[in-house]
Amino acid sequence: MTNRLFDASVAPAAVPEADARGPWAYLWWLVRVRPWPLVLSAALGTVWMVPLALIPLVIGRAIDEAGEGSGQGGLYLWALVALGLGVLQAVAGAGLIQAAVGAEAHALSLTHRVLLRQVVRLGAGLRGRARSGDVAASAAADTESIGNAFEVVGRTVGAVIAAVLVAVALTVTSPVLGLAVLVGVPAAVLGIGPLLRPLQERDEAQRAHMGTATSQAGDIVAGLRVLRGIGGEAGFAERFRRTSQEVRRAGESAGRMEAWLQAAGVFLPGLVTVGIVWLGARLALQGTITAGELVAFYGASAFLTLPVSTATEAAETLSLAKVAAGRVCALLRLTPATARPAHPEPLPAGPLTLADPHTGVAAEAGRLTVVVAPADRTGELADRLTLPAAPGGPGTAVRLGGVPLDRVDPDALRARVLRCGPADALFSGTLRDELAAGTPRTPGELERALYAADAADVVEALPDGLDTRVDEGGRTLSGGQRQRLVLARALLAAPDVLVLEDPTSSVDAHTEARVVERVAALRAGRTTVVFSDSPLWRGIADRQVRLGGDDAPGSPDRTAGVPS
């Protein structure tokens, strides 16, 4: 049975809106959503660290008992106390590991879910507003940095409490040594502070360069075939080499600052330990403290290096988490280009008309309409016809089933209108799951969609047929095979309105002829809009719309309703 306290899974519906006002606000929001792992981690961290701080004091007391000649009973008693503290520390340490990992998993999982929801919310509008490398860096490196900050909290709280306890105990034994501890330990921690700001700035620079490199790598992989065709591999390789060197230099700069921080975390507490031991030795020679108290002071001062090093680690981790949370907040602050209408109008049942008086594109319900337009305008026109329109925006003139797009609920629009274009990608997974897109499909439905897209031969050529795993982006497939599978996926969805952007641009004429005929037959009775200047598509169309090369939206230079 899953332990609910450490279960990092949170139902998507249960994920509240994240506080994206700033990095600290976001980190505090993560704490508020699920505080118990952190609270338990802090408690166990205290129980784990305090026995470690008390053991030197217990040993010192045992030495004094033996020196006073009070017999072996007192020595055995203090030995049992030290043993009990060791057992308690071991048990608490085991629990601390589980609690700290639970807190880390909570921060990782929730940040991943928040980012995923934001990406889905922004949809296609994300592409022009954030680099793919930045999104990938936030989903990978930034979430890890945030999780590391939550993991270190328990040990840090325990270290602070244990350090205060040791300082109080030493002050009671020797006010001079206690004062040295109370001054030296905070001074050692504060001495690390000036290094945090430069580390944060250099880490931000490194993350920015990493985002650029990730975006360039993605572009190279996506366009590798094109680069080989035009001989541009060497140029892009040199560009990526320069970018990777910038990443390396930024990483080295951040690494040098991290090295200084780690060195300070060892040197400063070590300096405090040396000073306390030297002062304690002088007091022991003067008879102010006993030999056992000197041993206790030495052990306690040596222990204090652990709280200081833990505080150093926490400061570094929180600095990196602040940078990561800032990048996450930058993505969360992006808003969708369109808003859900306050009072959405329902769409009529059955086949839908699709009309844009601004451009002259008009598709009758249940008919196949071919739009002939310049290649550089098809994406813009498809956007107008399929994306939710902002109030007063350029798409408000478009009407779907007689309802203006800015009054249609976005969920209803996505459920009934589908756009299929050259930017559509195949994701990693089995081909069956990729085509079904999360909806159970019967073998007959799959067969009809593959037949209409003339992609049955593609499936037959794969080693495991529909159960073959497809690489991300369909890299192992040819351009024509990938285009036909994407078309089959769109046909299998069977939307009321299907908008296709040049769906046969990567296939030969014989294949195109079969696809045109079969798609028209499969989509009979449903509204279909095809952007293409192919004679085969124009020949089978129920209606044609031709837009001139100089047309801007609203230009009267157009021909609509040309019969096929």
N, C-alpha and C positions, 0 to 999 in steps of 0.2 A: 504494500500500500504506500502511496506517495505521501511523504511528510509535507503537509500543507505549509509549514513554516518555511521550508527551504524550497518549495516548488516555485520555480521562476516563471512558470507559464501563467499568463494572464489572458483571459478571453478578450478578443478584440473589442467586443462591445463594452467590456469593463474598463478599458483604458481611458482615463479622463483626458481632457485637453491639457497639454503640457504648458508650463509657464515658460514662455520664450522671451521674457523681458530682458534677460541677461544670463550669463553663464552661472553665476551664483544662484540666481532665482531658479534656474532649471535644476541644478543639483539639489537644492532644498526641496523642490517639488518631488524629485525622485525619493527623497527621504520621507516626505509626508505620505506618499502613496502607500508605502509599505515600510513602516519604521521598525517592525519587530526584529528582522534579521540584524539590523544595525544595533539595536538596543541589546540583544542577546550577545552579539559579538563584543560590544563594549564591556558588558558584565563579565563574560568569560575571559576577555583580555585582562581585566583587572585581577580576577582570581588567578590567572596564569602568571602575571607579572609580580604581584605582591609577594607570594612565597619566595620568588627568586631574590627579591630585595631583603626579605627577612632572614634568609639562611645565613648570610655573613654575620648578622647580629646574634643569631642563635649560637653559631660556632664560637664567636667571641665570648659569649656568656659561658659556654661549656669550658673554655680554656680557663676563665677566671674561677669557675667552680673547682676545677682540678687543682689550680694553683693555691686555692685557699685551704686545701686538705680536707674538704667536707666529705670525702669518701666517694666511692664509685656510683652511688645511687644518683646523685645529682648529675654526674656525667652521662649516665645511661638515660636519664630523663631528657636532658637536652639533645642527646643523640636521637631519641625517639621523636622528639619534636621536629628535628631536622628531617628525619625520614618521612614523617607525616606531611611536612611542607613539600617534600619532593614528590610524594605520591599525588598530593592535591594539584601540584603544578602539572604533572603528567596528564591527569584526567582533564583538567581545564584546558590544557593545550590541545588535546584531541577534539574537545568540543569547540574550541576556538577555530580550528581549521574548518570544521563543517559550517559554523556560523558565518565565518568570513567569506567562504566560497558561496554560501547562500546569498549574502548581501551583494557580492560581486555578480552572481548570476542574475539577481533581480535587476540591477542597474543595466547589465548588458541586454537582457531580454526586453525590458521595457523600452529602452532607447531604440532597439531594433524595431520594435512594434510601432513606436511613435514615428520613426523615420519612414517605415513602410507605409503607414497610413497617410503620411504627408505626401509621399511620392504618388500614391494612388489618387489622392485628392487633387493634386496638381495635374495629373495625367500628362497629355501630350504637351501642355504648356510648360512643363519643367525643362524640356530640351533647350529652349531658347533663353532660359533664365538662370541656369546653373550648369557648370561643366560636369560631364559624366565622371571625370576624375575626382571632383570634389564630393560628389554623392558616394562614390565607391570608397573614398578615404573616410568619410563619416561613418559609413556602415561597417568598416573594418577597423582601422586604427583608432578612430575617435571613440567608438564604443568600448574598445579595450582599455583606453586610458581612463575613461569614466569608471569602468568596472574596477580597475586597479585602485582608484581612490576609495571606493567603498570597501575594498578588501583590507586596506591598511588602517581603517578607522578603529577597529577593536584593539589592535596592538598599541595604537597611539594613545587611546584613552587609558589603557592599563599602564602604559609607560609614564604618563603624566601623574597618575594617582600614586604609583609606586615611587616616583622621584620625590613627590611631596612627602610621602610617608618616611622615606629614608632621611630627608632633610630634617623633619621634625624629630626623628629618633636621634640623629647626630646632634641636633641642637640641645636636646635634653641631656645628652651625655657630656657634650662639650660645646658651650655656646660659641667659642672661637671657631671650631671646626664646622659647626652648623652654619655659622654666618658665611664661612668660606664656600660651603656647598650652595647656600641660598643665593650667593652672588655669582659664583663661578658657573653653575649649570645654566641659568638663564642667559648669562653673557655668552656662553658657548653656542646656545641656540640662536640668539640674536646676531651673532657673528656670521651666521649662514645667510641671514636675510638679504644683504646686498647682492648676493649671487642669484637670487630667484628671478628678479626682473629681467636681467640679460638672458637667463635661460629661457624664460617665457617668450621673449622676443625672437630668439634664435629658433626656438621650436616652431613658432608661428611661421617664420620664413621657410623652414624646412617643409612644413605641411603644405604651404602654398606651392612650392616647387614640386612636391610629390603629386599634388593634384594635377599640375600641368603635365608631368611625365605620364601619369596614368591616362589622361585624356589623349595624349599623342599616341600612346601604345594602342589604345582602343581604336583610334582612327586608322593606324597602320594595319592592324589585324583585319578590320572591316573592309579596307580597300586594297588588300594585298594583291588580289587578282588584277585590279586596275593599275596599280603601281607597276606590276610586272609587264603589263601590256604596253605601257607608255615609257618604260625604262626609268621610272622615278624612284626605284628602290634605293639607290645610292644617296640621292638627295635627302630622302626622308630618314634614312639611316643616320646620316651625318647630323641632321636636325635633332633626332632623338638622342644621339650621342652627346651633343652639346647640352641638351636638357638634363640628361642623366648625370653629367659632370657637375652641373649646377646643384642637383640634388645631393651629390656626394659632398661637394664643398659645404653646402648648408648643413648636412649631417655631421660633418667633421667639426664645424663651428659649434653646433649644439652639443656634440660629444665632448669637446674640450671643456665647455662650461659645466657639463654634468660631471666630468672628472674633477674639476676644481671643487664642485659641491661635495662630491664623495670624499675627497681628500680633507676638506674642512670638517666633514662629519666625523673623521677619524682623529685629526690633529687636535681640534679644539677640546673635545672631551678628554683626550689623552693628556693634554696640558693641564686640565682641571684635576685629573687623577693624580698626576705627578705632584702638583702643588699641595693637594690634600694629604698625600702620603708623607711628603716632606714635613709639613706642619705637624702631622700626627706623630711622626717619629721624634721631633723635638719635644713635643708635649710629653711623650712617654719617657724620654730621658730625664725630663725635669720632674717626673713623678706625678704629673697632673692627671694622666690617664693610665690605666693598667695595660698589661700586655694583651689581654683579651680584647680590650677596647681598641687597641691599636690594630689588631687583626680584623676586628669588625669594621673599623674605619677603612682599612685597606680594601676589604672585600666590598664594602658599600661603595667606595669611590670607583672601584673597578666596575661594579654593577652599573654605575651612573653612565658609563659609556653606551650602554644599551638603550636607555631612554633617549639620550641625545641622538644616537644614530637612527633610532626609530622616528624621532621628530624630524630629522633631516630627510629621511625617506618620505615621510608624510608631506613635508613641505614641497619636495620635488614632485611627488605624485599629484598633489592638489594643484600645483602650478600647471602641469601637463593636462590635468582634467579640466582646468579652467579654459585652456586653449581649445580643447576638444569640445567642451560644452558650448563655447562661443560659436564654433563652426556648426554644431547641431542647431543652435538657435537661429543662425543665419538662414538655414534651410526651412526651419519651422515658421519663420516670419514671412516667407513667401505666401502670397494669397492667390487663389485661383483667379484666372482672368475673367471668369464669369461667376455670377452669384445665383443661388437658387431663387427663383421668383417668389415673391411673398404670397401670391395667390395663383399657383399654376393652373393652367387649363388642361383638361384631359384630352387625349388624342382620340379620334374616332376609331372604332374597331374596323378590322379588315384592311385591305390594301390602301395605301396612303399616297396622296399626291405630294409632289415636292416642287416648289416653284420659287424662283428668285427673280422678281420683276426687274431688279436692278441690273442684272446681266442678261436676262432673256432666257435663262435656263428654266425649262418647265418639263417635268416628268409626270405623265399621266399615271393614275393608279393602276397597278397591275400590268404595266407596259414596259418595254425595253427602250430606253432613250439613250442615244449616243451623242455625246458632246464633242465637237471638234474644236479644239482650242490650242493656242501655242503651248509648247511644252513647259515654258517658264511660268505659265499661269495656272496649270492644272492643280497644283498643290493649293494655291490660294482659293481657287474655286471650290475644290473639295472641302476645304476648311469651312467656307461659308455655308455649304450645304449640310454639313454633318456636325459641327461643333456647337455647343450651347452658346447663344449669343448674349453678350452683355447688354443691358438696357441702353438703348441709344447707340449701340455699336453698329459696325458695318453689316452684321448678319441679321439685324432685326427685320429687314425686308423679306427674308426667306420665310416661307410658310410651309409647314408640314401638316398635311391633312387639313389645310385651311387655318391652322393655328400658328401665329408668329413664334419663331424659335425662342425669343426671349421670354415667352410665357409658358414654355414647355418645361416640365420638370426634368432635370438632367438625367435622373435614373430612368425615366420613361423614354427619353431620347436614346440613351445607350441600349435600352432593351429592344428597341424597334428599328434603329438605324445603325448600319455597320458600314464602315469605310475600310477598303482594302487597297493598299498602295505599295509602292516600291520600298518604303521605309519599314514595312512590317517585317518582323524577325521571327525566326524559329528559336524556341528556348530549348535548353537541355532537358532530356527525359525521353521516355519512349514515344515513338511516333504516334501510337494510339492515343496516349494522354495529350499529346500536343495538338492533335486534330480535334479531339473532343473538347478541349479547353475547359475541363472541369465538369462537363455535363455528360451523364451517361448516354451513350449512343449504341444503337443496335447495329449488328453487322451489316444489315441491309442499308441503313443510313450511311454508314461509312463507305460501303461499296458504291452507292449512287453518287456521293460527293466526289470520290476518287475518279469514277468514270467520267463525270462531267468535266473535271479538270484535266482529264487525260493523264492522270498520275498513277494509274494502276500499275504500269510497268515500272515506275520508280519504286513502289512498295515491293514488287516481286523481285527486284534486283537486290534488295537489302537482305542481309543474311538471316534475320529473324522476322522479316516482314514488318507488320505493324508493331511488333514487340521490340524492334531494334531501337537502341538508344541513339538519339540524335545529339550531336555536339551542339554547343551553344552557337546560335547564328546559322546552323546548318553548314558549317565550314567544309564538311566532307562531301557536300552535294554540289552539283553544278548550278549555275545561275538559273537555267531553265527548270531543272528539277525543283529547286527551292521555290521558284515562282509558282509552279503548279501546285505544290503542297500548300503554300500559303493561300492560293485560290480555293483549294479543296477545303481548307479550314473555314474560310469565309462562307462557302456554299453550305457547309455542314451546319453552320449556325442558323441558317434559314431565316434571316431577318425580314421584316416587312419591307424595308427599303435597303438596298445594297448599292453602294457607290464604289465602283472599281476604277482605279487609275491605271490605264494602259496595262491590263492584266496579262497580255500575251507578248510583251516587248522582247522577252528573252527566249522565245521558242521559234522554231522554223515555221514556214508557211503551211505545211501539211498539218503539223500539230495545232497551229492556230485555227485552221479551218474546223478541225474536230472540236476544239474547245468552244469556239463561237457557237456552233450548232448545238452542242450538248448543254451549254450554260443557258442558252435561250430556251431550250426545252425544259430544263429543270426549274428555271425561274418563271415559268409561265404562270400568270395570275398574281405575281408579286412585282412590285416596283423595282426596277433595276436601272441604274444610271452608269454608263460606261464612258470614261474619258479616253478617246482613242481616235486617231485619224486613219486607222486601218480600213481598207475597202471591205474586208470581210465583216467587220463589225457594222460598218455603215450599211452593208447590203442586207443584214438581217434585222436591223433596227425597226421598231414600230414608229419611231420619231427621231429626227435629227435636229440638233441645235449647233449652228456654226458661228463661232466668235472670231472676228478678225484679229490680225496680229497687233493692231494699234489700239484695240479696245481697252479702255479702263472701265471699271464698273460704272454703268450708267450711260455708256456710249451708245448711240443709236445705230452704229454700224454693225448690224448683226442680221443673221437670217435664222428665223425660228420656224419650226414646223415643216421643214423640207421632207417630203415623203421619201421613204426608202426605195 
